[in-house]
Amino acid sequence: MRRHELSDLAWKLVEPHTLGRPGTGGGTGRDNRLFVNAVLYRVRTGISWRDLP
């Protein structure tokens, strides 16, 4: 696990709240954990969105 990523336990708590609803507008996302980790990395470091690794 990298420094700014969610632990498995934290992801287990967050995951049910990240699932899209089939049949509604928008995508459901292929890898929601990757997106949540990117948001947390951005918030913790203050990096701009275009500079995300």
PDBQT receptor file of N, H, CA, C and O in Angstrom, charges set to zero:
ATOM      1  N   MET A   1       0.846  -1.178   0.000  1.00  0.00    +0.000 N 
ATOM      2  CA  MET A   1       0.000   0.000   0.000  1.00  0.00    +0.000 C 
ATOM      3  C   MET A   1       0.893   1.243   0.000  1.00  0.00    +0.000 C 
ATOM      4  O   MET A   1       1.840   1.352   0.779  1.00  0.00    +0.000 OA
ATOM      5  N   ARG A   2       0.568   2.157  -0.878  1.00  0.00    +0.000 N 
ATOM      6  H   ARG A   2      -0.201   2.069  -1.511  1.00  0.00    +0.000 HD
ATOM      7  CA  ARG A   2       1.319   3.407  -0.949  1.00  0.00    +0.000 C 
ATOM      8  C   ARG A   2       0.849   4.383   0.110  1.00  0.00    +0.000 C 
ATOM      9  O   ARG A   2      -0.188   4.184   0.744  1.00  0.00    +0.000 OA
ATOM     10  N   ARG A   3       1.607   5.416   0.291  1.00  0.00    +0.000 N 
ATOM     11  H   ARG A   3       2.449   5.578  -0.223  1.00  0.00    +0.000 HD
ATOM     12  CA  ARG A   3       1.383   6.388   1.359  1.00  0.00    +0.000 C 
ATOM     13  C   ARG A   3      -0.001   7.048   1.317  1.00  0.00    +0.000 C 
ATOM     14  O   ARG A   3      -0.624   7.225   2.363  1.00  0.00    +0.000 OA
ATOM     15  N   HIS A   4      -0.482   7.408   0.144  1.00  0.00    +0.000 N 
ATOM     16  H   HIS A   4       0.024   7.264  -0.706  1.00  0.00    +0.000 HD
ATOM     17  CA  HIS A   4      -1.737   8.163   0.053  1.00  0.00    +0.000 C 
ATOM     18  C   HIS A   4      -2.926   7.299  -0.349  1.00  0.00    +0.000 C 
ATOM     19  O   HIS A   4      -3.975   7.844  -0.694  1.00  0.00    +0.000 OA
ATOM     20  N   GLU A   5      -2.805   5.998  -0.319  1.00  0.00    +0.000 N 
ATOM     21  H   GLU A   5      -1.953   5.556  -0.039  1.00  0.00    +0.000 HD
ATOM     22  CA  GLU A   5      -3.907   5.123  -0.735  1.00  0.00    +0.000 C 
ATOM     23  C   GLU A   5      -4.699   4.636   0.470  1.00  0.00    +0.000 C 
ATOM     24  O   GLU A   5      -4.200   4.587   1.594  1.00  0.00    +0.000 OA
ATOM     25  N   LEU A   6      -5.947   4.279   0.198  1.00  0.00    +0.000 N 
ATOM     26  H   LEU A   6      -6.353   4.319  -0.715  1.00  0.00    +0.000 HD
ATOM     27  CA  LEU A   6      -6.789   3.719   1.246  1.00  0.00    +0.000 C 
ATOM     28  C   LEU A   6      -6.316   2.324   1.619  1.00  0.00    +0.000 C 
ATOM     29  O   LEU A   6      -5.880   1.553   0.764  1.00  0.00    +0.000 OA
ATOM     30  N   SER A   7      -6.407   2.009   2.899  1.00  0.00    +0.000 N 
ATOM     31  H   SER A   7      -6.762   2.635   3.594  1.00  0.00    +0.000 HD
ATOM     32  CA  SER A   7      -6.111   0.646   3.325  1.00  0.00    +0.000 C 
ATOM     33  C   SER A   7      -7.277  -0.253   2.902  1.00  0.00    +0.000 C 
ATOM     34  O   SER A   7      -8.347   0.242   2.548  1.00  0.00    +0.000 OA
ATOM     35  N   ASP A   8      -7.073  -1.544   2.939  1.00  0.00    +0.000 N 
ATOM     36  H   ASP A   8      -6.204  -1.946   3.227  1.00  0.00    +0.000 HD
ATOM     37  CA  ASP A   8      -8.144  -2.475   2.576  1.00  0.00    +0.000 C 
ATOM     38  C   ASP A   8      -9.343  -2.321   3.504  1.00  0.00    +0.000 C 
ATOM     39  O   ASP A   8     -10.487  -2.401   3.057  1.00  0.00    +0.000 OA
ATOM     40  N   LEU A   9      -9.090  -2.103   4.784  1.00  0.00    +0.000 N 
ATOM     41  H   LEU A   9      -8.161  -2.039   5.147  1.00  0.00    +0.000 HD
ATOM     42  CA  LEU A   9     -10.185  -1.923   5.741  1.00  0.00    +0.000 C 
ATOM     43  C   LEU A   9     -10.975  -0.651   5.433  1.00  0.00    +0.000 C 
ATOM     44  O   LEU A   9     -12.205  -0.670   5.442  1.00  0.00    +0.000 OA
ATOM     45  N   ALA A  10     -10.275   0.454   5.161  1.00  0.00    +0.000 N 
ATOM     46  H   ALA A  10      -9.275   0.469   5.154  1.00  0.00    +0.000 HD
ATOM     47  CA  ALA A  10     -10.958   1.709   4.840  1.00  0.00    +0.000 C 
ATOM     48  C   ALA A  10     -11.755   1.566   3.547  1.00  0.00    +0.000 C 
ATOM     49  O   ALA A  10     -12.874   2.070   3.456  1.00  0.00    +0.000 OA
ATOM     50  N   TRP A  11     -11.190   0.882   2.538  1.00  0.00    +0.000 N 
ATOM     51  H   TRP A  11     -10.280   0.473   2.612  1.00  0.00    +0.000 HD
ATOM     52  CA  TRP A  11     -11.892   0.692   1.270  1.00  0.00    +0.000 C 
ATOM     53  C   TRP A  11     -13.145  -0.141   1.477  1.00  0.00    +0.000 C 
ATOM     54  O   TRP A  11     -14.170   0.119   0.847  1.00  0.00    +0.000 OA
ATOM     55  N   LYS A  12     -13.079  -1.137   2.349  1.00  0.00    +0.000 N 
ATOM     56  H   LYS A  12     -12.247  -1.348   2.861  1.00  0.00    +0.000 HD
ATOM     57  CA  LYS A  12     -14.236  -1.987   2.616  1.00  0.00    +0.000 C 
ATOM     58  C   LYS A  12     -15.398  -1.155   3.177  1.00  0.00    +0.000 C 
ATOM     59  O   LYS A  12     -16.562  -1.459   2.917  1.00  0.00    +0.000 OA
ATOM     60  N   LEU A  13     -15.083  -0.116   3.939  1.00  0.00    +0.000 N 
ATOM     61  H   LEU A  13     -14.137   0.131   4.151  1.00  0.00    +0.000 HD
ATOM     62  CA  LEU A  13     -16.116   0.761   4.504  1.00  0.00    +0.000 C 
ATOM     63  C   LEU A  13     -16.658   1.755   3.473  1.00  0.00    +0.000 C 
ATOM     64  O   LEU A  13     -17.840   2.099   3.504  1.00  0.00    +0.000 OA
ATOM     65  N   VAL A  14     -15.808   2.210   2.573  1.00  0.00    +0.000 N 
ATOM     66  H   VAL A  14     -14.849   1.930   2.547  1.00  0.00    +0.000 HD
ATOM     67  CA  VAL A  14     -16.180   3.237   1.603  1.00  0.00    +0.000 C 
ATOM     68  C   VAL A  14     -16.836   2.644   0.357  1.00  0.00    +0.000 C 
ATOM     69  O   VAL A  14     -17.720   3.270  -0.227  1.00  0.00    +0.000 OA
ATOM     70  N   GLU A  15     -16.422   1.460  -0.054  1.00  0.00    +0.000 N 
ATOM     71  H   GLU A  15     -15.703   0.951   0.420  1.00  0.00    +0.000 HD
ATOM     72  CA  GLU A  15     -16.848   0.886  -1.329  1.00  0.00    +0.000 C 
ATOM     73  C   GLU A  15     -18.361   0.864  -1.552  1.00  0.00    +0.000 C 
ATOM     74  O   GLU A  15     -18.798   1.191  -2.656  1.00  0.00    +0.000 OA
ATOM     75  N   PRO A  16     -19.179   0.498  -0.569  1.00  0.00    +0.000 N 
ATOM     76  CA  PRO A  16     -20.624   0.476  -0.840  1.00  0.00    +0.000 C 
ATOM     77  C   PRO A  16     -21.202   1.839  -1.239  1.00  0.00    +0.000 C 
ATOM     78  O   PRO A  16     -22.261   1.904  -1.864  1.00  0.00    +0.000 OA
ATOM     79  N   HIS A  17     -20.524   2.903  -0.887  1.00  0.00    +0.000 N 
ATOM     80  H   HIS A  17     -19.664   2.849  -0.379  1.00  0.00    +0.000 HD
ATOM     81  CA  HIS A  17     -21.010   4.253  -1.193  1.00  0.00    +0.000 C 
ATOM     82  C   HIS A  17     -20.507   4.769  -2.532  1.00  0.00    +0.000 C 
ATOM     83  O   HIS A  17     -20.866   5.878  -2.929  1.00  0.00    +0.000 OA
ATOM     84  N   THR A  18     -19.688   4.001  -3.237  1.00  0.00    +0.000 N 
ATOM     85  H   THR A  18     -19.397   3.100  -2.914  1.00  0.00    +0.000 HD
ATOM     86  CA  THR A  18     -19.109   4.454  -4.494  1.00  0.00    +0.000 C 
ATOM     87  C   THR A  18     -19.700   3.764  -5.709  1.00  0.00    +0.000 C 
ATOM     88  O   THR A  18     -19.341   4.098  -6.838  1.00  0.00    +0.000 OA
ATOM     89  N   LEU A  19     -20.578   2.829  -5.510  1.00  0.00    +0.000 N 
ATOM     90  H   LEU A  19     -20.869   2.558  -4.593  1.00  0.00    +0.000 HD
ATOM     91  CA  LEU A  19     -21.125   2.076  -6.629  1.00  0.00    +0.000 C 
ATOM     92  C   LEU A  19     -22.193   2.886  -7.351  1.00  0.00    +0.000 C 
ATOM     93  O   LEU A  19     -23.070   3.474  -6.718  1.00  0.00    +0.000 OA
ATOM     94  N   GLY A  20     -22.117   2.915  -8.666  1.00  0.00    +0.000 N 
ATOM     95  H   GLY A  20     -21.405   2.437  -9.180  1.00  0.00    +0.000 HD
ATOM     96  CA  GLY A  20     -23.140   3.575  -9.461  1.00  0.00    +0.000 C 
ATOM     97  C   GLY A  20     -24.388   2.716  -9.523  1.00  0.00    +0.000 C 
ATOM     98  O   GLY A  20     -24.340   1.518  -9.247  1.00  0.00    +0.000 OA
ATOM     99  N   ARG A  21     -25.484   3.316  -9.878  1.00  0.00    +0.000 N 
ATOM    100  H   ARG A  21     -25.523   4.290 -10.103  1.00  0.00    +0.000 HD
ATOM    101  CA  ARG A  21     -26.734   2.573 -10.007  1.00  0.00    +0.000 C 
ATOM    102  C   ARG A  21     -26.995   2.251 -11.464  1.00  0.00    +0.000 C 
ATOM    103  O   ARG A  21     -27.136   3.167 -12.274  1.00  0.00    +0.000 OA
ATOM    104  N   PRO A  22     -27.062   0.989 -11.822  1.00  0.00    +0.000 N 
ATOM    105  CA  PRO A  22     -27.363   0.628 -13.211  1.00  0.00    +0.000 C 
ATOM    106  C   PRO A  22     -28.713   1.197 -13.636  1.00  0.00    +0.000 C 
ATOM    107  O   PRO A  22     -29.661   1.215 -12.851  1.00  0.00    +0.000 OA
ATOM    108  N   GLY A  23     -28.793   1.656 -14.862  1.00  0.00    +0.000 N 
ATOM    109  H   GLY A  23     -28.022   1.641 -15.499  1.00  0.00    +0.000 HD
ATOM    110  CA  GLY A  23     -30.041   2.205 -15.376  1.00  0.00    +0.000 C 
ATOM    111  C   GLY A  23     -30.168   3.708 -15.191  1.00  0.00    +0.000 C 
ATOM    112  O   GLY A  23     -31.106   4.311 -15.712  1.00  0.00    +0.000 OA
ATOM    113  N   THR A  24     -29.247   4.327 -14.463  1.00  0.00    +0.000 N 
ATOM    114  H   THR A  24     -28.485   3.837 -14.040  1.00  0.00    +0.000 HD
ATOM    115  CA  THR A  24     -29.292   5.771 -14.302  1.00  0.00    +0.000 C 
ATOM    116  C   THR A  24     -28.238   6.395 -15.210  1.00  0.00    +0.000 C 
ATOM    117  O   THR A  24     -27.367   5.694 -15.724  1.00  0.00    +0.000 OA
ATOM    118  N   GLY A  25     -28.310   7.679 -15.404  1.00  0.00    +0.000 N 
ATOM    119  H   GLY A  25     -29.018   8.249 -14.986  1.00  0.00    +0.000 HD
ATOM    120  CA  GLY A  25     -27.354   8.371 -16.253  1.00  0.00    +0.000 C 
ATOM    121  C   GLY A  25     -25.942   8.303 -15.693  1.00  0.00    +0.000 C 
ATOM    122  O   GLY A  25     -25.752   8.213 -14.480  1.00  0.00    +0.000 OA
ATOM    123  N   GLY A  26     -24.966   8.345 -16.568  1.00  0.00    +0.000 N 
ATOM    124  H   GLY A  26     -25.121   8.419 -17.553  1.00  0.00    +0.000 HD
ATOM    125  CA  GLY A  26     -23.567   8.300 -16.132  1.00  0.00    +0.000 C 
ATOM    126  C   GLY A  26     -23.060   6.875 -16.048  1.00  0.00    +0.000 C 
ATOM    127  O   GLY A  26     -23.834   5.919 -16.095  1.00  0.00    +0.000 OA
ATOM    128  N   GLY A  27     -21.776   6.751 -15.928  1.00  0.00    +0.000 N 
ATOM    129  H   GLY A  27     -21.147   7.528 -15.890  1.00  0.00    +0.000 HD
ATOM    130  CA  GLY A  27     -21.158   5.427 -15.848  1.00  0.00    +0.000 C 
ATOM    131  C   GLY A  27     -21.054   4.944 -14.418  1.00  0.00    +0.000 C 
ATOM    132  O   GLY A  27     -21.200   5.716 -13.471  1.00  0.00    +0.000 OA
ATOM    133  N   THR A  28     -20.801   3.672 -14.280  1.00  0.00    +0.000 N 
ATOM    134  H   THR A  28     -20.682   3.045 -15.050  1.00  0.00    +0.000 HD
ATOM    135  CA  THR A  28     -20.641   3.103 -12.942  1.00  0.00    +0.000 C 
ATOM    136  C   THR A  28     -19.173   3.042 -12.548  1.00  0.00    +0.000 C 
ATOM    137  O   THR A  28     -18.872   2.785 -11.382  1.00  0.00    +0.000 OA
ATOM    138  N   GLY A  29     -18.256   3.266 -13.469  1.00  0.00    +0.000 N 
ATOM    139  H   GLY A  29     -18.501   3.474 -14.416  1.00  0.00    +0.000 HD
ATOM    140  CA  GLY A  29     -16.831   3.261 -13.156  1.00  0.00    +0.000 C 
ATOM    141  C   GLY A  29     -16.266   1.859 -13.146  1.00  0.00    +0.000 C 
ATOM    142  O   GLY A  29     -16.872   0.936 -12.602  1.00  0.00    +0.000 OA
ATOM    143  N   ARG A  30     -15.108   1.707 -13.748  1.00  0.00    +0.000 N 
ATOM    144  H   ARG A  30     -14.616   2.458 -14.190  1.00  0.00    +0.000 HD
ATOM    145  CA  ARG A  30     -14.460   0.391 -13.774  1.00  0.00    +0.000 C 
ATOM    146  C   ARG A  30     -13.640   0.164 -12.520  1.00  0.00    +0.000 C 
ATOM    147  O   ARG A  30     -13.571  -0.959 -12.021  1.00  0.00    +0.000 OA
ATOM    148  N   ASP A  31     -13.010   1.228 -11.998  1.00  0.00    +0.000 N 
ATOM    149  H   ASP A  31     -13.067   2.140 -12.403  1.00  0.00    +0.000 HD
ATOM    150  CA  ASP A  31     -12.158   1.088 -10.826  1.00  0.00    +0.000 C 
ATOM    151  C   ASP A  31     -12.400   2.275  -9.898  1.00  0.00    +0.000 C 
ATOM    152  O   ASP A  31     -11.675   3.269  -9.941  1.00  0.00    +0.000 OA
ATOM    153  N   ASN A  32     -13.413   2.158  -9.072  1.00  0.00    +0.000 N 
ATOM    154  H   ASN A  32     -14.002   1.351  -9.038  1.00  0.00    +0.000 HD
ATOM    155  CA  ASN A  32     -13.776   3.258  -8.183  1.00  0.00    +0.000 C 
ATOM    156  C   ASN A  32     -12.713   3.512  -7.125  1.00  0.00    +0.000 C 
ATOM    157  O   ASN A  32     -12.545   4.646  -6.677  1.00  0.00    +0.000 OA
ATOM    158  N   ARG A  33     -11.988   2.463  -6.720  1.00  0.00    +0.000 N 
ATOM    159  H   ARG A  33     -12.124   1.542  -7.085  1.00  0.00    +0.000 HD
ATOM    160  CA  ARG A  33     -10.945   2.644  -5.714  1.00  0.00    +0.000 C 
ATOM    161  C   ARG A  33      -9.831   3.545  -6.249  1.00  0.00    +0.000 C 
ATOM    162  O   ARG A  33      -9.305   4.387  -5.521  1.00  0.00    +0.000 OA
ATOM    163  N   LEU A  34      -9.477   3.367  -7.510  1.00  0.00    +0.000 N 
ATOM    164  H   LEU A  34      -9.904   2.682  -8.102  1.00  0.00    +0.000 HD
ATOM    165  CA  LEU A  34      -8.453   4.201  -8.127  1.00  0.00    +0.000 C 
ATOM    166  C   LEU A  34      -8.887   5.667  -8.115  1.00  0.00    +0.000 C 
ATOM    167  O   LEU A  34      -8.078   6.547  -7.821  1.00  0.00    +0.000 OA
ATOM    168  N   PHE A  35     -10.152   5.935  -8.431  1.00  0.00    +0.000 N 
ATOM    169  H   PHE A  35     -10.809   5.220  -8.670  1.00  0.00    +0.000 HD
ATOM    170  CA  PHE A  35     -10.655   7.304  -8.435  1.00  0.00    +0.000 C 
ATOM    171  C   PHE A  35     -10.646   7.898  -7.021  1.00  0.00    +0.000 C 
ATOM    172  O   PHE A  35     -10.229   9.041  -6.835  1.00  0.00    +0.000 OA
ATOM    173  N   VAL A  36     -11.100   7.138  -6.038  1.00  0.00    +0.000 N 
ATOM    174  H   VAL A  36     -11.440   6.209  -6.190  1.00  0.00    +0.000 HD
ATOM    175  CA  VAL A  36     -11.123   7.633  -4.654  1.00  0.00    +0.000 C 
ATOM    176  C   VAL A  36      -9.700   7.911  -4.183  1.00  0.00    +0.000 C 
ATOM    177  O   VAL A  36      -9.455   8.921  -3.523  1.00  0.00    +0.000 OA
ATOM    178  N   ASN A  37      -8.762   7.028  -4.513  1.00  0.00    +0.000 N 
ATOM    179  H   ASN A  37      -8.962   6.208  -5.049  1.00  0.00    +0.000 HD
ATOM    180  CA  ASN A  37      -7.369   7.260  -4.149  1.00  0.00    +0.000 C 
ATOM    181  C   ASN A  37      -6.829   8.528  -4.810  1.00  0.00    +0.000 C 
ATOM    182  O   ASN A  37      -6.065   9.267  -4.189  1.00  0.00    +0.000 OA
ATOM    183  N   ALA A  38      -7.214   8.788  -6.054  1.00  0.00    +0.000 N 
ATOM    184  H   ALA A  38      -7.834   8.188  -6.558  1.00  0.00    +0.000 HD
ATOM    185  CA  ALA A  38      -6.772   9.999  -6.749  1.00  0.00    +0.000 C 
ATOM    186  C   ALA A  38      -7.324  11.245  -6.065  1.00  0.00    +0.000 C 
ATOM    187  O   ALA A  38      -6.611  12.236  -5.911  1.00  0.00    +0.000 OA
ATOM    188  N   VAL A  39      -8.587  11.201  -5.655  1.00  0.00    +0.000 N 
ATOM    189  H   VAL A  39      -9.166  10.396  -5.779  1.00  0.00    +0.000 HD
ATOM    190  CA  VAL A  39      -9.188  12.344  -4.956  1.00  0.00    +0.000 C 
ATOM    191  C   VAL A  39      -8.476  12.586  -3.629  1.00  0.00    +0.000 C 
ATOM    192  O   VAL A  39      -8.160  13.727  -3.292  1.00  0.00    +0.000 OA
ATOM    193  N   LEU A  40      -8.226  11.529  -2.884  1.00  0.00    +0.000 N 
ATOM    194  H   LEU A  40      -8.483  10.602  -3.158  1.00  0.00    +0.000 HD
ATOM    195  CA  LEU A  40      -7.538  11.684  -1.593  1.00  0.00    +0.000 C 
ATOM    196  C   LEU A  40      -6.115  12.208  -1.777  1.00  0.00    +0.000 C 
ATOM    197  O   LEU A  40      -5.651  13.043  -1.001  1.00  0.00    +0.000 OA
ATOM    198  N   TYR A  41      -5.430  11.721  -2.797  1.00  0.00    +0.000 N 
ATOM    199  H   TYR A  41      -5.806  11.042  -3.428  1.00  0.00    +0.000 HD
ATOM    200  CA  TYR A  41      -4.078  12.191  -3.085  1.00  0.00    +0.000 C 
ATOM    201  C   TYR A  41      -4.092  13.683  -3.395  1.00  0.00    +0.000 C 
ATOM    202  O   TYR A  41      -3.247  14.438  -2.915  1.00  0.00    +0.000 OA
ATOM    203  N   ARG A  42      -5.062  14.095  -4.202  1.00  0.00    +0.000 N 
ATOM    204  H   ARG A  42      -5.748  13.481  -4.593  1.00  0.00    +0.000 HD
ATOM    205  CA  ARG A  42      -5.162  15.497  -4.571  1.00  0.00    +0.000 C 
ATOM    206  C   ARG A  42      -5.453  16.373  -3.358  1.00  0.00    +0.000 C 
ATOM    207  O   ARG A  42      -4.861  17.442  -3.210  1.00  0.00    +0.000 OA
ATOM    208  N   VAL A  43      -6.356  15.930  -2.493  1.00  0.00    +0.000 N 
ATOM    209  H   VAL A  43      -6.837  15.062  -2.614  1.00  0.00    +0.000 HD
ATOM    210  CA  VAL A  43      -6.721  16.712  -1.307  1.00  0.00    +0.000 C 
ATOM    211  C   VAL A  43      -5.543  16.798  -0.339  1.00  0.00    +0.000 C 
ATOM    212  O   VAL A  43      -5.278  17.860   0.224  1.00  0.00    +0.000 OA
ATOM    213  N   ARG A  44      -4.847  15.699  -0.149  1.00  0.00    +0.000 N 
ATOM    214  H   ARG A  44      -5.063  14.837  -0.607  1.00  0.00    +0.000 HD
ATOM    215  CA  ARG A  44      -3.750  15.672   0.824  1.00  0.00    +0.000 C 
ATOM    216  C   ARG A  44      -2.515  16.433   0.361  1.00  0.00    +0.000 C 
ATOM    217  O   ARG A  44      -1.788  16.986   1.187  1.00  0.00    +0.000 OA
ATOM    218  N   THR A  45      -2.265  16.470  -0.949  1.00  0.00    +0.000 N 
ATOM    219  H   THR A  45      -2.855  16.021  -1.619  1.00  0.00    +0.000 HD
ATOM    220  CA  THR A  45      -1.053  17.103  -1.441  1.00  0.00    +0.000 C 
ATOM    221  C   THR A  45      -1.267  18.487  -2.010  1.00  0.00    +0.000 C 
ATOM    222  O   THR A  45      -0.322  19.273  -2.088  1.00  0.00    +0.000 OA
ATOM    223  N   GLY A  46      -2.494  18.807  -2.412  1.00  0.00    +0.000 N 
ATOM    224  H   GLY A  46      -3.262  18.169  -2.349  1.00  0.00    +0.000 HD
ATOM    225  CA  GLY A  46      -2.784  20.107  -3.008  1.00  0.00    +0.000 C 
ATOM    226  C   GLY A  46      -2.396  20.182  -4.475  1.00  0.00    +0.000 C 
ATOM    227  O   GLY A  46      -2.367  21.271  -5.048  1.00  0.00    +0.000 OA
ATOM    228  N   ILE A  47      -2.101  19.064  -5.083  1.00  0.00    +0.000 N 
ATOM    229  H   ILE A  47      -2.124  18.179  -4.618  1.00  0.00    +0.000 HD
ATOM    230  CA  ILE A  47      -1.701  19.017  -6.489  1.00  0.00    +0.000 C 
ATOM    231  C   ILE A  47      -2.915  19.325  -7.369  1.00  0.00    +0.000 C 
ATOM    232  O   ILE A  47      -4.048  19.026  -6.993  1.00  0.00    +0.000 OA
ATOM    233  N   SER A  48      -2.677  19.921  -8.536  1.00  0.00    +0.000 N 
ATOM    234  H   SER A  48      -1.757  20.164  -8.841  1.00  0.00    +0.000 HD
ATOM    235  CA  SER A  48      -3.812  20.192  -9.428  1.00  0.00    +0.000 C 
ATOM    236  C   SER A  48      -4.215  18.903 -10.150  1.00  0.00    +0.000 C 
ATOM    237  O   SER A  48      -3.415  17.974 -10.269  1.00  0.00    +0.000 OA
ATOM    238  N   TRP A  49      -5.450  18.856 -10.627  1.00  0.00    +0.000 N 
ATOM    239  H   TRP A  49      -6.100  19.610 -10.530  1.00  0.00    +0.000 HD
ATOM    240  CA  TRP A  49      -5.967  17.641 -11.266  1.00  0.00    +0.000 C 
ATOM    241  C   TRP A  49      -5.122  17.209 -12.454  1.00  0.00    +0.000 C 
ATOM    242  O   TRP A  49      -4.890  16.015 -12.644  1.00  0.00    +0.000 OA
ATOM    243  N   ARG A  50      -4.662  18.154 -13.251  1.00  0.00    +0.000 N 
ATOM    244  H   ARG A  50      -4.851  19.124 -13.097  1.00  0.00    +0.000 HD
ATOM    245  CA  ARG A  50      -3.923  17.782 -14.457  1.00  0.00    +0.000 C 
ATOM    246  C   ARG A  50      -2.550  17.206 -14.145  1.00  0.00    +0.000 C 
ATOM    247  O   ARG A  50      -1.932  16.581 -15.007  1.00  0.00    +0.000 OA
ATOM    248  N   ASP A  51      -2.063  17.406 -12.918  1.00  0.00    +0.000 N 
ATOM    249  H   ASP A  51      -2.565  17.913 -12.217  1.00  0.00    +0.000 HD
ATOM    250  CA  ASP A  51      -0.753  16.893 -12.539  1.00  0.00    +0.000 C 
ATOM    251  C   ASP A  51      -0.795  15.551 -11.822  1.00  0.00    +0.000 C 
ATOM    252  O   ASP A  51       0.236  15.054 -11.368  1.00  0.00    +0.000 OA
ATOM    253  N   LEU A  52      -1.980  14.964 -11.720  1.00  0.00    +0.000 N 
ATOM    254  H   LEU A  52      -2.817  15.367 -12.088  1.00  0.00    +0.000 HD
ATOM    255  CA  LEU A  52      -2.067  13.655 -11.063  1.00  0.00    +0.000 C 
ATOM    256  C   LEU A  52      -1.252  12.629 -11.841  1.00  0.00    +0.000 C 
ATOM    257  O   LEU A  52      -1.261  12.624 -13.072  1.00  0.00    +0.000 OA
ATOM    258  N   PRO A  53      -0.545  11.757 -11.114  1.00  0.00    +0.000 N 
ATOM    259  CA  PRO A  53       0.244  10.731 -11.810  1.00  0.00    +0.000 C 
ATOM    260  C   PRO A  53      -0.630   9.715 -12.525  1.00  0.00    +0.000 C 
ATOM    261  O   PRO A  53      -0.113   8.791 -13.154  1.00  0.00    +0.000 OA
TER     262      PRO A  53
